[in-house]
Amino acid sequence: MKGRIFSVVGGMLLLTVCSKGAAPAREPSAGPTPPASTNPPSAAPAPASASGSAAGGTITGKVKFTGTPPRMATIDMSEEAACKAKYPSPPKDEAVVAGAGNTLADVFVYVSAGLPANAKYQAPAEAVVLDQNGCRYHPHVLGIMVGQKLEIKNSDPLLHNITAVAKKNRGFNVSQPNAGMTRDVTFSAPEVMVNLECNVHGWMKAYAGVRPDPFYAVSGPDGSFTIKGLPPGTYTIEAWHEKFGTQTATVTIAGTESKTANFTFAAH
């Protein structure tokens, strides 16, 4: 990795931030895997969505895009042999992860308006896990509630330094030089999105959608998402994508009915 400089001052390890050039558009790629497999590494996944009341309504949908999917750049991990060895083929940047039929993964979908103003929701006791594995973040996009623990984990036998770039929350900078290290952090305010970056490996990026309620989801490889447990009402649903921007839809829920909200982004 270019641009890494380490110095020891007063017994503390200080890290000089590596340059993070913007990665060009890239093709989708599998996560780090043993050489004989094309599946992502086994790790505790972060929940893509949280559920409200089981008696509420449900919004399901699919996210797609029109046009030609952008070509994603290959990530050069030649200077990180331990990470490079986890991939059967060179990994690609994750800004656009396209599936069959132009489906779009890693879209954060959430209720942006319509919930009662005085409603309070309890954050889950279980943590959302952000795993640094193969010099990439897993998951790439996650949802988390205010006050819920984010467990940052290093599964690589090398230094990672994760930084939160936030506007409504206090940022943080966590250094994890060894495999197996974990650190819990929480967010105090809703924010869509909090950027998560590695100061050692410029290509490592993730995004956290922080919400005061459990009504959100992240689209899967087939573009699908589900938001459950909504009370009756009319809601604005927003879909956020790191490259294609945002879109909104209006959905009215009565009782325990299910409604559909699909989103289509224009590739560029």
Secondary structure, 3 states (H helix, E strand, C coil): CCCCCEEEECCEEEECCCCCCCCCCCCCCCCCCCCCCCCCCCCCCCCCCECCCCCCEEEEEEEEEECCCCCCCECCCCCCHHHHCCCCCCCECCCCCECCCCEECCCEEEEEECCCCCCCCCCCCCCEEEEECCCCEECCEEEEECCCCEEEEECCCCCEEEEEECCCCCCCEEEECCCCCEEEECCCCCEEEEEEEECCCCCCEEEEEEECCCEEEECCCCCEEEEEEECCEEEEEEEEECCCEEEEEEEEECCCCEEECCEEEECC
